[in-house]
Amino acid sequence: MNAELGEAADIAGILIAVIVVAALLIWVERRLLAVWQDRLGPNRVGPLGLMQVVADMIKMFFKEDWIPPFADKPIFVIAPTIVFMTALAAFAVIPFAPGVGIIDFNFGLLYFLALSSLSVYSIVLAGYASNNKYSLLGGLRAAAQTVSYEVFMGISIMGVVMLAGTFDLREIVEAQRGGWFIVPQFLGFVIFLIAIVAESRRGPLDLPEAEQELVAGFHTEYSGMKFGMFFVGEYVAIILNSAIIATLFFGGWLGPWLPPLAWFCLKTGIGVMFFILIRGALPRPRYDQLMAFGWKILLPAGLLNLVITGALALPPG
């Protein structure tokens, strides 16, 4: 009974922490982009503009939750929940520190890849159900972009699996006590980073919602809390992706002096700031350039990394 209560407390604590941090990231992103672009950012509502997030949330709660009469209503309503729930569910296998986490799977990495693949259904269904040409184009872009870059993402982390000898994320962290995998797997890390930015549809690879071309892409027809779920789900995905990068390539909770959980949060926070920086620093490529770059450069590079890692990891004789 006590064990079950402890597990329930861990689940509730992690979910609440992730949602609160995701909401706070809205303010963090605006402030960091303002600093990097030499402007002020939110600074009027509350101290340092912190209450701007609260004001936005109140507006979102009370904004009319409108469903277009020409939309496929059941699918239109379900679509936003998929991206939000898949991102939250993926946190179940993230090892935050020794003894801190929801569940340990010996195939945790495969579970993460499966849920990241499922998230594209949200975008595709939203684009289809809206019955809007801009939304449909955004959904089609998301399908092609996500399915393509999932291939490169999966290939890029096979080197980590070879070195660790497991799909268990906790054991992958423990395997890095002799050195972080970022060093022997730097090429795999670069490929994984590009692929996961494309997978999360963050700028500069946010082509499914390119405002200059598609108004807002797949969520053009969404408003109120349905749009809010897309919006917050994106920030939850940023935290998740930063956490998985820290786990696979930067030793997870491993580090001197500080407590393990502090190291994990620090590494994840640096990853989040990097996601924000590239949005403000890099221009959006054309859609054909993105797809060509993936299949002509990332795929051969990922296969080359796989072959070299396999040759080096193969025992002699």
C-alpha positions as CSV (number, residue, x, y, z in Angstrom):
1,M,0.0,0.0,0.0
2,N,2.8,2.4,0.9
3,A,4.6,1.5,-2.3
4,E,1.5,2.3,-4.3
5,L,1.1,5.6,-2.6
6,G,4.7,6.4,-3.2
7,E,4.4,5.6,-6.9
8,A,1.2,7.8,-7.1
9,A,3.0,10.6,-5.4
10,D,5.9,10.3,-7.9
11,I,3.6,10.4,-10.9
12,A,1.6,13.4,-9.6
13,G,4.8,15.3,-8.6
14,I,6.4,14.7,-12.0
15,L,3.3,15.6,-14.0
16,I,2.6,18.8,-12.0
17,A,6.2,19.8,-12.2
18,V,6.3,19.3,-16.0
19,I,3.1,21.2,-16.6
20,V,4.1,24.1,-14.4
21,V,7.6,24.4,-16.0
22,A,6.0,24.2,-19.5
23,A,3.7,27.1,-18.6
24,L,6.7,29.1,-17.2
25,L,8.7,28.4,-20.4
26,I,6.3,30.7,-22.3
27,W,7.7,33.6,-20.2
28,V,11.2,32.2,-20.4
29,E,11.2,32.0,-24.2
30,R,9.9,35.5,-24.6
31,R,12.5,36.9,-22.2
32,L,15.4,35.0,-23.7
33,L,14.4,35.9,-27.3
34,A,14.2,39.5,-26.1
35,V,17.7,39.4,-24.6
36,W,19.2,37.8,-27.7
37,Q,17.4,40.3,-30.0
38,D,18.3,43.3,-27.9
39,R,14.8,44.3,-26.8
40,L,12.8,44.2,-23.5
41,G,10.3,41.5,-23.8
42,P,7.4,41.1,-21.3
43,N,8.1,43.6,-18.5
44,R,4.7,45.3,-17.7
45,V,2.5,42.8,-16.1
46,G,3.9,41.9,-12.6
47,P,7.5,41.7,-11.6
48,L,9.7,41.1,-14.7
49,G,6.5,40.5,-16.7
50,L,5.9,37.1,-14.9
51,M,2.2,37.8,-14.6
52,Q,1.9,38.0,-18.4
53,V,1.7,34.1,-18.4
54,V,-1.2,34.3,-16.0
55,A,-2.9,36.9,-18.1
56,D,-2.5,34.8,-21.2
57,M,-3.9,31.7,-19.4
58,I,-6.9,33.6,-18.2
59,K,-7.5,34.9,-21.7
60,M,-7.2,31.4,-23.1
61,F,-9.7,30.0,-20.6
62,F,-12.3,32.6,-21.3
63,K,-11.8,32.8,-25.1
64,E,-14.7,31.4,-27.1
65,D,-14.0,27.7,-27.9
66,W,-15.4,27.8,-31.4
67,I,-15.7,24.8,-33.7
68,P,-16.1,25.6,-37.4
69,P,-19.4,24.3,-38.9
70,F,-17.5,22.7,-41.8
71,A,-15.1,20.8,-39.5
72,D,-15.2,17.1,-38.7
73,K,-16.2,17.7,-35.1
74,P,-15.2,14.5,-33.2
75,I,-11.7,14.4,-34.8
76,F,-11.4,18.2,-34.5
77,V,-11.9,17.9,-30.7
78,I,-9.7,14.8,-30.2
79,A,-6.7,16.0,-32.2
80,P,-5.3,18.5,-29.6
81,T,-5.3,16.0,-26.8
82,I,-3.1,13.5,-28.6
83,V,0.0,15.8,-28.8
84,F,-0.4,16.8,-25.2
85,M,-1.0,13.3,-23.8
86,T,1.7,11.6,-25.8
87,A,4.3,14.1,-24.6
88,L,3.2,13.7,-21.0
89,A,3.1,9.9,-21.3
90,A,6.7,9.8,-22.5
91,F,7.9,11.2,-19.2
92,A,7.1,7.8,-17.6
93,V,10.4,6.4,-18.7
94,I,12.7,9.4,-18.1
95,P,15.2,8.6,-15.3
96,F,15.5,11.9,-13.4
97,A,17.9,10.6,-10.8
98,P,18.6,7.3,-9.0
99,G,15.3,6.1,-7.6
100,V,13.4,9.1,-9.1
101,G,11.1,8.3,-12.0
102,I,7.8,6.7,-12.7
103,I,8.7,3.3,-14.2
104,D,11.8,1.4,-15.5
105,F,11.4,-0.4,-18.8
106,N,14.2,-2.4,-20.4
107,F,12.9,-1.0,-23.7
108,G,12.3,2.6,-22.4
109,L,14.1,4.1,-25.5
110,L,11.7,2.2,-27.8
111,Y,8.8,3.5,-25.8
112,F,10.0,7.1,-26.2
113,L,10.4,6.6,-30.0
114,A,6.9,5.1,-30.2
115,L,5.2,7.9,-28.4
116,S,7.1,10.6,-30.4
117,S,5.8,8.8,-33.6
118,L,2.2,8.9,-32.3
119,S,2.3,12.7,-31.8
120,V,2.2,13.3,-35.5
121,Y,-1.3,11.9,-35.6
122,S,-2.5,14.9,-33.7
123,I,-1.1,17.3,-36.4
124,V,-2.4,15.2,-39.3
125,L,-5.9,14.8,-37.8
126,A,-6.1,18.5,-36.9
127,G,-5.2,19.5,-40.5
128,Y,-7.7,17.0,-42.0
129,A,-10.5,17.7,-39.6
130,S,-10.3,21.5,-39.9
131,N,-11.5,21.2,-43.6
132,N,-9.2,24.2,-44.4
133,K,-6.7,24.2,-47.2
134,Y,-4.0,25.8,-45.2
135,S,-4.6,23.4,-42.3
136,L,-4.5,20.4,-44.7
137,L,-1.2,21.5,-46.2
138,G,0.2,21.9,-42.7
139,G,-0.9,18.4,-41.8
140,L,0.6,16.9,-45.0
141,R,3.9,18.7,-44.3
142,A,3.9,17.5,-40.8
143,A,3.3,13.9,-41.9
144,A,6.1,13.9,-44.5
145,Q,8.5,15.8,-42.2
146,T,7.9,13.7,-39.1
147,V,7.9,10.3,-40.8
148,S,11.1,11.1,-42.7
149,Y,13.0,12.5,-39.7
150,E,11.9,9.6,-37.5
151,V,14.1,7.4,-39.6
152,F,17.2,9.5,-39.1
153,M,16.4,9.9,-35.4
154,G,16.2,6.2,-34.9
155,I,19.4,5.4,-36.8
156,S,21.3,8.2,-35.0
157,I,20.7,6.7,-31.5
158,M,21.6,3.1,-32.5
159,G,25.2,4.0,-31.8
160,V,24.3,4.8,-28.2
161,V,22.4,1.5,-27.9
162,M,25.5,-0.3,-29.2
163,L,27.8,1.3,-26.7
164,A,25.4,0.8,-23.7
165,G,24.2,-2.6,-24.8
166,T,20.6,-1.8,-23.8
167,F,17.4,0.1,-24.5
168,D,16.9,0.8,-20.8
169,L,17.4,4.6,-20.3
170,R,18.6,4.2,-16.7
171,E,21.3,1.7,-17.8
172,I,22.3,4.0,-20.6
173,V,23.0,6.7,-18.0
174,E,25.0,4.3,-15.9
175,A,27.0,3.2,-18.9
176,Q,28.3,6.9,-19.2
177,R,30.1,6.8,-15.8
178,G,33.3,6.4,-17.8
179,G,32.5,9.3,-20.1
180,W,29.5,10.9,-21.8
181,F,28.4,9.5,-25.1
182,I,28.5,13.0,-26.7
183,V,32.3,12.3,-27.3
184,P,32.2,9.0,-29.2
185,Q,28.8,9.7,-30.7
186,F,29.2,13.3,-31.7
187,L,28.0,12.7,-35.3
188,G,25.0,10.7,-33.9
189,F,24.3,13.6,-31.5
190,V,24.2,16.2,-34.3
191,I,21.9,14.0,-36.4
192,F,19.6,13.3,-33.4
193,L,19.5,17.0,-32.5
194,I,18.4,18.1,-36.0
195,A,15.9,15.2,-36.3
196,I,14.3,15.9,-32.9
197,V,13.9,19.6,-33.7
198,A,12.2,18.6,-36.9
199,E,10.1,16.0,-35.0
200,S,9.0,18.6,-32.5
201,R,8.2,21.1,-35.3
202,R,10.1,23.9,-33.6
203,G,11.6,26.9,-35.4
204,P,13.5,27.0,-37.7
205,L,11.9,23.7,-38.8
206,D,8.3,24.7,-38.0
207,L,7.1,24.3,-41.6
208,P,3.8,22.7,-40.8
209,E,2.7,26.0,-39.2
210,A,4.7,28.5,-41.3
211,E,2.8,31.8,-40.7
212,Q,4.2,33.5,-43.8
213,E,2.9,30.6,-46.0
214,L,0.1,28.8,-44.2
215,V,-1.4,31.4,-41.9
216,A,-0.9,29.1,-38.9
217,G,-0.9,25.7,-40.6
218,F,-2.6,22.8,-38.9
219,H,-4.0,24.9,-36.0
220,T,-5.4,27.8,-38.1
221,E,-9.0,27.0,-37.1
222,Y,-8.3,26.3,-33.4
223,S,-9.0,28.7,-30.6
224,G,-9.5,28.7,-26.8
225,M,-8.4,25.7,-24.8
226,K,-8.0,23.5,-27.9
227,F,-5.3,25.9,-29.2
228,G,-4.0,26.1,-25.7
229,M,-3.3,22.3,-25.7
230,F,-1.3,22.6,-28.9
231,F,0.5,25.6,-27.4
232,V,1.4,24.0,-24.0
233,G,2.0,20.6,-25.6
234,E,4.8,22.2,-27.7
235,Y,6.6,23.3,-24.5
236,V,6.1,20.0,-22.8
237,A,7.7,18.4,-25.9
238,I,10.7,20.8,-25.6
239,I,11.2,19.7,-22.0
240,L,10.9,16.0,-23.0
241,N,13.3,16.3,-25.9
242,S,15.9,18.2,-23.8
243,A,15.6,15.5,-21.1
244,I,16.1,12.7,-23.6
245,I,19.2,14.5,-25.1
246,A,20.6,14.9,-21.6
247,T,19.9,11.2,-20.9
248,L,21.4,9.8,-24.0
249,F,24.4,12.0,-24.7
250,F,25.3,14.0,-21.5
251,G,25.2,11.4,-18.7
252,G,21.7,12.2,-17.4
253,W,22.0,12.8,-13.7
254,L,25.8,12.0,-13.5
255,G,28.1,14.8,-12.3
256,P,30.2,15.9,-9.4
257,W,29.4,18.1,-6.4
258,L,25.7,18.7,-7.1
259,P,22.9,16.3,-6.2
260,P,21.9,14.0,-9.2
261,L,18.5,15.6,-9.7
262,A,20.1,19.1,-9.8
263,W,22.5,17.9,-12.5
264,F,19.7,16.4,-14.6
265,C,17.6,19.6,-14.3
266,L,20.7,21.8,-15.2
267,K,21.4,19.7,-18.3
268,T,17.8,19.7,-19.3
269,G,17.5,23.5,-18.8
270,I,20.5,24.1,-21.0
271,G,18.9,22.0,-23.7
272,V,15.7,24.0,-23.4
273,M,17.6,27.3,-23.8
274,F,19.2,25.8,-26.9
275,F,15.8,25.0,-28.4
276,I,14.8,28.6,-27.8
277,L,18.1,30.1,-29.2
278,I,17.9,28.3,-32.5
279,R,14.3,29.6,-33.0
280,G,15.6,33.2,-32.8
281,A,18.9,32.6,-34.6
282,L,18.3,30.5,-37.7
283,P,16.0,31.2,-40.7
284,R,13.4,28.7,-41.8
285,P,14.5,26.6,-44.9
286,R,12.2,25.8,-47.8
287,Y,10.3,22.6,-47.5
288,D,12.1,20.9,-50.4
289,Q,15.4,21.9,-48.8
290,L,14.4,20.3,-45.5
291,M,13.4,17.0,-47.1
292,A,16.4,16.9,-49.4
293,F,18.8,17.6,-46.5
294,G,17.3,14.7,-44.5
295,W,17.4,12.0,-47.2
296,K,20.7,13.2,-49.0
297,I,22.8,14.1,-46.0
298,L,21.4,12.9,-42.7
299,L,20.5,9.4,-43.8
300,P,24.0,8.6,-45.3
301,A,25.7,10.3,-42.2
302,G,23.6,8.2,-39.8
303,L,24.4,5.0,-41.6
304,L,28.1,5.9,-41.7
305,N,28.0,6.5,-37.9
306,L,26.2,3.2,-37.4
307,V,28.8,1.3,-39.4
308,I,31.8,3.0,-37.7
309,T,30.3,2.4,-34.2
310,G,29.5,-1.2,-35.0
311,A,33.1,-1.8,-36.2
312,L,34.6,-0.2,-33.1
313,A,32.2,-1.9,-30.7
314,L,32.7,-5.3,-32.2
315,P,34.9,-7.4,-30.0
316,P,38.2,-8.5,-31.7
317,G,38.4,-12.0,-33.1
